[in-house]
Amino acid sequence: MPGWLVVWVMSWVLSAFLAVARMATWLAQYGGGLFSRVLLLSPFYEPSASETPSWKIPLLRNLYGRNILPDSFTGSNLSYRALGKYIIIAKNYKSDLKAPGLKYVGVVTSENDTAIDKNLAVNIPKQMAAASGAKFQYYSIPASFGIGHDIVALNQDEVKKHADKLYPFYLDMYEGKDRSI
């Protein structure tokens, strides 16, 4: 698949699904070598402590993720039920995080992203790359860009403003090229 098409598909998918990077991590591990490279944009493995304190994570997983409680939303309009289901997916990662056939893992976050746990956003993919013998690259979009969690959504003014820099950069990251914005 051409790289430009990958970036276009990612922008469409990421604007439709909050935690597609979490699924990509799972698919890389269980896809039987289907993926040789993954680019994870703002990977949402768990919400940041400012969104959801860590003591609530098991409650989210068990009460909302298993549909015991009706859905409700955080102050920034995140669905507790969706968060609970994402946490269930992460609990099903391989314990060693090994992804057969994986050769490259790239991660891009934003300094202004307050929605995700940034330590997990970097460390889970980094450990998966190490366990798989894959190259790992990480980049954080500077705060000066004014971009939060939605780093590909063209309906965000700041993303649209910097799209001519961001989208080619995402493609280069996917291809494993060393560069910054």
Secondary structure, DSSP 8 states (H G I E B T S, - for coil): --HHHHHHHHHHHHHH-TTHHHHHHHHHHHSTT--SEEEEES--SSB-TTTS-GGGHHHIIIIITTTSS---B-TT--BHHHHHHHHHHHHTS-TT---TT--EEEEEEETT--SB-HHHHHHHHHHHHHHHT-EEEEEEE-GGG---S-SS-TTSHHHHHHHHHHHHHHHHHHTT-----
